[in-house]
């Protein structure tokens, strides 16, 4: 066995000194040189940008390095065609940014939840924007990709697929790009609701901290941002929003509205104790608020 191992090692050594591996090494070296050239281009762009900033404002980087005080939190899609600062016409330090595939906000995602917590509790942003966009790849996948496809992206977009399933009646009236764009708007509405029901956002409103949540869609075809929800500035606005969208967003109905009413009633009882009648009303709300939402209907695609 030892002799066989030595023979194999010797054969490997002979191959490593041959021409083929050297040719492979040459190809790899050329590839790395090309990558280096691209990286150097990026560094040159950065140097030029830095110099332009210092020329226009010598104290720009000094001020930027000492404080971060953005007024806006942007929650958007990772799509390279949707750059937050440029779309808003704002510079470095003015927007706190969270991006992911499909601009999804779920309460079990520690990434987005920690971002919202830091933005609201520490930076004290006054506005949260949820921005979706037309021709979104994540939305297309939610419409077309079979739910059994083995893919991390497929797991991630389940929230969009759920929105699709709950709004099939409206979506089936549309085709092609119009259908994709409408689902992208529905997705923004859903994620706005998710932001508004985050504990940190609810706590900020309870403490009367100025905070508005906005839902917008970005149209790639003309570069414009358009509102798909009215600004939500507190629980009253949220309740009206959920009620108003009941006919549009099937998941913003019964159980969620009851949950909002339950939270409102609970806070009132904690601050203004009343008689048994109000407690009985609370009991009925508790039962309704703990009922699960109805399951989604059949899927739109296999």
N, C-alpha and C positions, 0 to 999 in steps of 0.2 A: 504493500500500500504506500509506504514511504517513497519507494522508487517511482511509483506511478505519479505521486504528487510532484516529485522533483521534475519528472518528464513534462508534466503539464505546465509547470512554472517556466521551464526552459522554452517550451513552445510559445508560451505567452510573451516571453522576453524577445524571442526572435520576431514575432509579429509586431511588437511595439516598435522595433527598429526598422520596420519595412516602410515602403513608400505610401501605402494607403492611409495609415494613421496620420502621417505627416500632411497628406493632402486634406484630410478631415480637419486637422488642426489649423491649416491655412484658411479653410472656409470659415471656421469659427472665429479666427482672428479678424478676418474681413468683416464678419458680422458685428463683432464687438467694436471695431473701428467705426462702422456706420452708426451704431448706437451711441458711441462717444460723440460723434459729430452732431447728432440730433440733440444730445444733452447739452453740448456746448452752445448750440443755437438757443436753447431755452435760457441758459445762463446769460448769454449776451442780451436777450430780450429783457431779462430781469434787470441787468445792469443799466440798460438804457432807460427802462421805466423808473428805476430808482433815481437816476440822475435827473430825469425830467421832473419828478416830484420835488426833489430838493431845490431845483432851479426855480420852480414856481412857489415853493413854500419851504424855506430853509429849516423851519422848526417842525415840519410835517412828521418825520419819523420820531422825533423826540416826544411830541405830544402823543403819538400813537403808542409808543412803548411804555408810557406812564399810566395810561388809563384806558379802560374799555367801557364805554357807556352807550351801547346801541339802544335805540328806541324800538327796534323791530326784531322779532324772531320770524324767520322765514322757514317754513317746512315745505320742501318741494321735492320734485323728482330728480333722480341722479342724471337724467338725460343731459348730454353735453350741450344741447341747444337751448337750455333754459337756465342761464346764469343769473342768480338772484340780484347781485349788486347792479349789474348793467341794466337789467329790466326796470329796476326801481330808480335808476339815475342817482344812486348813492355810492359813496366811496368806502374804502377800508375803515373799519371801526364803527360803521353805522348800521350794520345788519348782522345779527347772530344767525348762523345758517345751520340747518339740519336737512340733509338730503338722503333719500333712499329710493329704491326702485318702486315707483308707483305712488310716491308721497303718502305712505301709509302710516297711520298713528294707531297703534294698539297698546293697550294698557299693560300687556305682559312683555313688551319690548323695552328692556332696560336702557337701550341706547337712546331712543326717542324720549322716553320718560325722564331720564336724567338730564337730557338737553332742555326739555321744557321746565323742569324743576330749577335748573341753574339760571335759565333766562328769566324766569318769573320771580324766583325767591332772592337771587343774588344780584343779577343785573337790573332787575326791576323794569324789564321792557314794558312798554305801554300797549304794544300791538303784536298780535300773532297772526301771520298770514299762512294759510294753507293754500298752496298753488299746485293745481294740476295743469295738464296741457293737452292740446289736441294731438292726435296721431301718436298717442302714448303706447310704447311697446308693451308695458305691463298690462295695460287695459286690453290691448289686442290679444295678448296671451290668455287673459281671463275669459275672453270670448271664444277663443279658438283652440287652445291647448287642452287635450284630454286631461281630466283631473288625476288620472292614474300615471301620467308621465313622471318618471323618476327624475326629479330636478329640485334643487333648493329654491330656485325662483318659483317653481310651481307651488311649493309649500307656502312661500312668502305671499303670493298674490291671492291666497285663499280668501282674504278679506274682500278683495275686489270681486272675486267670483261670487261670494255671498251677496254682495250688493247687486250683482247681475241677476242672480236667481230670484231675488226679492222684487225685481222690477222688470220681469220678463214681458209683462203685458205691454209696457211702453216701448221697450227695446225692440220687440218683434215688429213694431210698426215701421222701423227704420232699417236701412241696409248700409253695408260698406262703411265708408268713413263717417257718415252721419251717426251710425250706431256706435262706433268707437268713441266719437266725440261726446255723445250724450252720456255714455257710461262713465267717461272721464269726469263729466260734470257731477253725475251722481256720486262718484267716488269722493270728490271734493266735499260734497255735502255731508257724506258719512264721516269723513275724517274731521271736519269741523266739529261735528257732534262729539266725536271721540276726544278732541282737545278740550271741549267745554266741560266734559264730564271727568277730566283728570282731577284727582284730589288737590293737586297744587293750584290749579286754576280756580276750583271751587273755593279753596281756602283764601285765595287772593280776593275773590269777590266778597266773601264773607267779611274780610278785613277792610272792605271798601277801598282796595288798591285799584287804581285806574288800570283797566286791562280790557282791550277789545280784541275779539277774534273775528277774522275775515276769511272768506272763501273766495278765491279767484281762479279763473281759467286763463291760460296763456295760449293765444292762437298763433301757431307757428306761421300760418299763411300771411299774417299782416303784422306780427310783432306786438299785438296789443294785449293788455291785461283787462279782463272784464269780471265784474263781481257776479258770483252765482249765489251768494247769501248776503243778507243784510248784516252789518256789524252787530256782534253779540257782546254786550257789555256787562251782563249779570244774569242771575237765575231767571228774572222776569223775561228778559229777552230770549233766553234759552227755551223757556217753556212756550213762548209764542212761536219761536222758530220751529220747535218740534211739532206743535199743533198745525202750523201753516204748511209744513212739509209732509203731513200725513198722507195727502193725496198723491204726492210725488215719490216720496221715499217710504216704501212699505215697512221698512224696519224701524222708522221713527213713528211708532204708533203705540197703541194700548199700554204694553208693559213698561215701555220707557217713560211715557208720560206719567203713568202711575208712580214710577220710581221717583220722578222729579217732585210730584205732589207729596209723596211720602217724606222725602227729605225736607221739603218746606214745612210740612206739618210737624215733623220731629223738632226742627229748630224752634218753631213757635211754642211747642210744649216745654222745651227746655228753658225758654226765657219768660213765658207767660203761662204757668200751670193753670189748667182749667178743670171743669167738672168731668164726670164719667162719660158724658156724651161724646166729647172730643176724643177720649181714649178709645171708645168703641169705634169711632171713625178710623182711628189709627190702626186698630186691629184689622179692619177690612182692607186697608191700604197695604198693610204688611203682607197679608195673604196674596194680594194681587201682585205686589212688587217682587215676590219671590218666585212667581210662576215663570218658567222659561219661555223665551220667545218661540213662536211656532217654527218648526224646521223649514228649510228652504224647499221649494217645489223642485220638480225635475230639472235637470241641467239643460242649458241651451245647446251645448255641444257634447259629444261623447267624452 
